[in-house]
Amino acid sequence: MSADDTRRAELAANLARVRARIDAARTAAGRTDEVTLVAVTKTYPATDVALLADLGVTDVGENRDQEAAPKAAAIGGRVRWHFVGQLQRNKARSVTAYADVVQSVDSVRLAAALDRGAAGHGRVVDVLIQVSLDGDPERGGALPGSADPDRGLGPAAEAVAGAPALRLAGLMAVAPLGAPPDAAFAQLAEVAAAFHVDHPTATVLSAGMSDDLESAVSHGATHVRVGSALLGKRHYLG
């Protein structure tokens, strides 16, 4: 068996296990809707993305533009590209050249930069507002209930909703480090319920990763971002 065949078999087995976990979590939560798997391929080569696409994975996430851009160039439109990492405004034009979804918008200024970037490429990009569940500025996220004109969740969402080259698709969050994920995702569900009053069509809720996807699904996540459970222990590209 070639190295490519061995890797394909490994990914296929991991994918089956992850999908079984998602299905079990949906069943336990009494849900009949679909949950989208976003394969987070950071530090893994474009060949793995191609293999995952062959296996039926439709959505792929990356968190560093300098790694994502060449992978997107190599793979192209075979998958839907999600940018999931913290994003600096000076990278907005580059990211909007390939990203179909930016999951980590947390300020009015970043939304404006992305709008300019997407418009410059003649594209419309879906956006999720990243919600801060702990208020830690180092981890990113817009602040629910805050009147901050740049970092408040309301102002950031309104900026995206009013941007011609962006489409407000929903919310994203990461469970705080060291916090019980169930409590974090319950908090996120409350934020999402209030958010949907003002933005009823922005129904995407991206939450949950390899270690806590079951909890996220139980609290309404429509998308889960899975890396190590799917691709294995991380190794780092040179």
C-alpha positions in Angstrom: 0.0 0.0 0.0 1.4 3.4 -1.0 1.8 6.2 1.5 -1.1 8.0 -0.2 -3.3 5.0 0.2 -2.3 4.6 3.9 -3.1 8.2 4.6 -6.4 8.0 2.8 -7.4 4.9 4.9 -6.4 6.7 8.1 -8.4 9.8 7.2 -11.4 7.7 6.2 -11.4 5.8 9.5 -11.1 9.1 11.5 -13.8 10.7 9.4 -16.2 7.8 10.1 -15.6 8.1 13.8 -16.1 11.9 13.9 -19.3 11.6 11.9 -20.5 8.9 14.2 -19.9 11.2 17.2 -21.8 14.0 15.5 -24.7 11.8 14.7 -24.8 10.4 18.2 -24.8 13.9 19.6 -27.6 15.0 17.3 -29.6 12.0 18.3 -29.0 12.6 22.0 -30.1 16.2 21.6 -33.2 15.2 19.7 -32.1 17.0 16.6 -33.0 16.1 13.1 -31.2 18.9 11.3 -27.7 18.5 9.8 -24.5 19.5 11.5 -21.7 20.6 9.2 -18.2 19.3 9.8 -15.5 21.9 9.1 -12.2 20.0 8.9 -9.5 22.3 10.4 -6.4 21.4 8.4 -3.9 23.9 9.8 -0.3 22.5 9.8 -1.4 19.7 7.4 -0.5 19.7 3.7 -2.8 20.4 0.7 -2.6 16.7 -0.1 -4.6 16.0 3.0 -7.2 18.5 2.0 -7.5 16.8 -1.4 -7.9 13.4 0.3 -10.6 14.8 2.5 -12.4 16.2 -0.4 -12.3 12.8 -2.1 -13.8 11.4 1.0 -16.8 13.8 0.9 -15.6 16.6 3.2 -17.1 19.8 1.8 -15.9 22.4 4.3 -12.3 23.1 5.4 -11.0 25.6 8.0 -7.6 27.4 8.2 -6.4 29.9 10.7 -3.2 31.4 9.2 -3.4 33.3 5.9 0.2 32.5 4.9 -0.7 28.8 5.1 -4.2 29.0 3.8 -3.6 31.0 0.7 -1.3 28.5 -1.1 -3.6 25.6 -0.1 -6.6 27.3 -1.5 -4.6 28.0 -4.7 -3.7 24.3 -4.9 -7.2 22.9 -4.1 -9.4 25.7 -5.4 -13.2 25.3 -5.3 -13.3 21.6 -4.4 -14.1 22.7 -0.9 -15.7 25.6 0.9 -12.9 27.5 2.7 -13.5 28.9 6.2 -11.0 31.3 7.8 -11.3 30.5 11.5 -8.3 32.2 13.2 -7.9 35.7 14.6 -7.4 38.1 11.6 -5.6 41.3 11.3 -7.1 44.0 9.1 -4.0 44.1 6.9 -4.7 40.5 5.9 -8.3 41.2 4.9 -7.7 41.6 1.2 -5.6 38.4 1.0 -8.1 36.3 2.9 -11.2 37.5 1.0 -9.5 36.3 -2.2 -10.2 32.7 -1.3 -12.3 32.4 1.9 -15.9 31.6 1.4 -16.6 32.2 5.1 -14.7 34.3 7.7 -15.7 32.9 11.1 -13.7 35.3 13.3 -15.0 38.8 12.8 -15.0 40.6 16.1 -15.0 44.4 15.4 -16.5 47.1 13.2 -13.1 48.0 11.8 -12.4 44.4 10.7 -15.8 44.1 9.1 -15.0 47.3 7.1 -11.6 46.0 6.0 -13.2 42.7 4.9 -15.9 44.5 3.0 -13.3 46.5 1.1 -11.3 43.3 0.4 -14.2 41.3 -0.8 -15.5 44.1 -3.0 -12.0 44.5 -4.5 -12.2 40.8 -5.6 -15.8 41.1 -6.8 -16.9 38.6 -4.2 -19.5 38.3 -1.4 -18.1 36.6 1.7 -20.2 35.0 4.4 -19.2 36.2 7.9 -19.7 34.8 11.4 -19.3 37.2 14.3 -17.0 35.6 16.9 -18.5 35.9 20.4 -16.3 36.4 23.4 -17.5 34.2 26.2 -14.9 35.3 28.7 -14.1 38.9 27.8 -10.4 38.1 27.2 -9.2 40.4 24.5 -6.2 38.2 23.7 -8.5 35.4 22.5 -10.6 37.7 20.3 -14.4 38.0 20.1 -17.0 40.7 20.1 -18.6 41.5 23.4 -22.3 40.6 24.0 -24.3 43.4 25.6 -21.4 45.9 25.2 -21.9 49.4 23.9 -18.3 49.5 22.6 -18.7 51.0 19.1 -16.0 48.8 17.7 -16.0 45.6 19.7 -19.6 45.3 20.8 -21.5 42.4 19.3 -24.4 44.5 18.2 -22.3 47.1 16.4 -20.1 44.5 14.8 -23.1 42.6 13.5 -24.8 45.7 12.2 -21.5 46.6 10.4 -21.5 43.2 8.6 -25.2 43.3 7.9 -24.8 46.7 6.2 -21.7 45.8 4.2 -22.4 45.2 0.5 -19.7 42.6 0.0 -20.4 40.7 3.2 -23.3 38.4 4.3 -24.1 38.1 8.0 -24.4 34.3 8.4 -24.3 33.8 12.2 -22.1 33.4 15.2 -18.9 31.6 16.2 -17.3 30.9 19.6 -14.6 29.0 21.3 -15.1 27.6 24.8 -12.8 29.5 27.3 -9.7 27.7 28.4 -10.2 25.8 31.6 -14.0 26.4 31.6 -16.6 23.6 31.5 -17.6 23.5 27.8 -21.3 22.8 28.7 -21.6 26.0 30.6 -19.8 28.0 27.9 -22.0 26.6 25.1 -25.2 27.1 27.2 -24.1 30.8 27.5 -23.5 30.9 23.7 -27.0 29.5 23.1 -28.5 32.3 25.1 -26.5 34.9 23.2 -27.6 33.3 19.9 -31.2 33.4 20.9 -31.1 37.1 21.6 -29.1 37.7 18.4 -31.7 36.0 16.3 -34.3 38.4 17.3 -32.5 41.1 15.4 -30.9 38.9 12.8 -33.4 36.0 12.1 -31.7 34.8 8.9 -28.2 34.6 10.5 -28.7 31.0 11.7 -25.2 29.5 11.6 -23.7 28.7 15.0 -20.1 27.5 14.8 -19.0 25.9 18.1 -17.2 22.9 19.3 -13.9 21.2 18.4 -12.4 17.7 18.8 -12.8 17.5 22.5 -16.1 19.2 23.1 -18.2 18.8 19.9 -20.9 16.8 21.7 -21.6 19.6 24.1 -21.7 22.2 21.3 -24.2 20.1 19.3 -26.3 19.7 22.4 -26.6 23.5 22.6 -27.4 24.0 19.0 -24.2 24.2 17.0 -24.8 23.9 13.3 -21.1 23.7 12.5 -18.3 22.0 14.4 -14.6 22.7 13.7 -12.6 19.4 14.0 -8.8 19.1 13.6 -6.9 16.5 15.7 -9.7 14.0 15.9 -9.8 14.0 12.1 -6.2 14.5 11.0 -4.3 13.1 14.0 -1.7 14.6 16.2 -0.5 17.8 14.8 2.8 18.2 13.1 4.1 21.5 11.9 5.0 22.6 8.4 8.4 24.0 7.8 
